[in-house]
Amino acid sequence: ACVVPYDHVKDIIRQTKERYNIKCKLIDNAVSLDKNVGFTHWHSRIINKSNDKVFEIEGVEVDLFGKDGKLRDIWMFRDPMDVEVQMLQQGAQVKAVAV
């Protein structure tokens, strides 16, 4: 899991938009009637600006609210970005060589 302090989020968004053209589409969202939680399901078509490669990711955001109704926490579950896939594949190759 990756935990990012809130004050770093805007920097991450800015850096991501510098590297990619992103078209995000809402698929569905819902809120619980008896729990302090909301869900957003989305899909993104992403173009890497450096090589024009296109890939798609899908994700679910879970928003948790406190008893006061204020946003307390956000959890994100998504497919990996292209650079993350490369990083994971390289890690798998290193492990395979070591075995």
Residue pairs with C-beta under 8 A, 6 or more apart in sequence:
4 12
16 22
18 49
19 48
19 49
19 50
20 46
20 47
20 48
20 49
20 81
21 46
21 47
21 49
22 44
22 45
22 46
22 47
23 44
23 45
23 46
24 42
24 43
24 44
25 42
25 43
25 44
25 45
26 40
26 41
26 42
27 41
27 42
27 43
27 58
28 40
28 41
29 38
29 39
29 40
29 41
30 38
30 39
31 37
31 38
31 39
32 38
36 64
36 65
36 66
36 67
36 69
36 72
37 62
37 63
37 64
37 65
38 62
38 63
38 65
39 60
39 61
39 62
39 63
40 60
40 61
40 63
41 58
41 59
41 60
42 58
42 59
42 60
42 61
43 56
43 57
43 58
44 56
44 57
44 58
44 59
45 54
45 56
46 54
46 55
46 56
46 57
46 81
46 82
47 53
47 54
48 54
48 55
48 82
53 82
55 81
55 82
56 79
57 78
57 79
57 80
57 81
58 78
58 79
59 76
59 77
59 78
59 79
60 76
60 77
60 78
61 74
61 75
61 76
61 77
62 74
62 75
62 76
62 77
63 71
63 73
63 74
64 71
64 72
64 73
64 74
64 75
65 71
65 72
66 72
80 88
